[in-house]
Amino acid sequence: PNVEKPETVSLSLNDEGALFWNNDPLPDEALAERLRSAAAQNPQPELHLRADHNTRYQKIAEVMSLAREAGIEKMGFVTMPATAN
């Protein structure tokens, strides 16, 4: 059988807490609906969460909570290596 590979969605937060869905700006109030829509897809996409190292943990925790409430089953964190100055 042909197994369809799920899409990967990148949800990024900058140091000010602004959201980006696959690099497109996303207003905070639109996040819950976008997550519910993604959770309803078959196969469900995998959510890759990226956050600037200065992003407040509370904002990251809120995003993770919304994703779980929406029914997102696969969520991972993407980290960027430190750059030498």
C-alpha positions as CSV (number, residue, x, y, z in Angstrom):
1,P,0.0,0.0,0.0
2,N,1.0,3.6,-0.7
3,V,1.6,5.4,2.6
4,E,1.2,9.1,2.3
5,K,3.9,11.0,4.2
6,P,2.5,13.7,6.4
7,E,3.2,17.4,5.8
8,T,5.5,19.2,8.1
9,V,4.3,22.5,9.5
10,S,6.8,25.0,10.9
11,L,5.4,27.2,13.7
12,S,8.0,29.8,14.7
13,L,8.0,32.4,17.5
14,N,10.4,35.4,17.3
15,D,11.9,37.1,20.4
16,E,8.8,39.3,20.7
17,G,6.5,36.3,20.7
18,A,5.1,36.9,17.2
19,L,4.0,33.8,15.4
20,F,4.9,32.5,11.9
21,W,3.1,29.6,10.2
22,N,5.5,28.2,7.5
23,N,7.3,31.6,7.6
24,D,4.0,33.5,7.0
25,P,2.9,35.9,9.9
26,L,0.0,34.5,11.9
27,P,-2.0,36.7,14.3
28,D,-2.3,35.2,17.8
29,E,-6.1,35.0,17.6
30,A,-5.8,32.8,14.4
31,L,-3.5,30.2,15.9
32,A,-6.2,28.0,17.6
33,E,-8.2,27.7,14.4
34,R,-5.2,27.0,12.3
35,L,-4.1,24.2,14.7
36,R,-7.6,22.7,14.7
37,S,-7.6,22.7,10.9
38,A,-4.2,21.0,10.8
39,A,-5.3,18.4,13.3
40,A,-8.3,17.5,11.2
41,Q,-6.1,16.6,8.1
42,N,-5.4,13.0,7.2
43,P,-2.6,12.3,7.5
44,Q,-2.1,14.9,10.3
45,P,0.9,17.1,9.7
46,E,3.8,17.1,12.1
47,L,4.3,20.4,13.9
48,H,7.8,21.7,14.2
49,L,8.1,24.4,16.8
50,R,10.9,26.9,16.5
51,A,11.5,29.7,19.1
52,D,14.1,32.4,19.3
53,H,16.3,31.9,22.3
54,N,14.9,35.1,23.8
55,T,11.3,34.0,23.5
56,R,9.6,33.8,26.9
57,Y,8.9,30.2,28.0
58,Q,5.3,31.2,29.0
59,K,4.5,32.0,25.3
60,I,6.0,28.7,24.2
61,A,4.0,26.8,26.8
62,E,0.8,28.5,25.6
63,V,1.4,27.5,22.0
64,M,2.1,23.9,23.1
65,S,-1.1,23.8,25.1
66,L,-3.1,25.1,22.2
67,A,-1.6,22.5,19.9
68,R,-2.5,19.7,22.3
69,E,-6.0,21.0,22.8
70,A,-6.5,21.2,19.1
71,G,-5.5,17.5,18.8
72,I,-2.0,17.8,17.3
73,E,-0.4,14.4,17.9
74,K,3.1,15.0,16.7
75,M,5.1,18.0,17.8
76,G,8.8,18.5,17.9
77,F,11.3,21.3,18.6
78,V,13.7,22.6,16.1
79,T,16.9,24.2,17.5
80,M,19.4,26.3,15.7
81,P,23.1,25.9,16.6
82,A,24.8,28.8,18.3
83,T,26.7,31.1,16.0
84,A,30.1,32.3,16.8
85,N,30.4,36.1,17.0
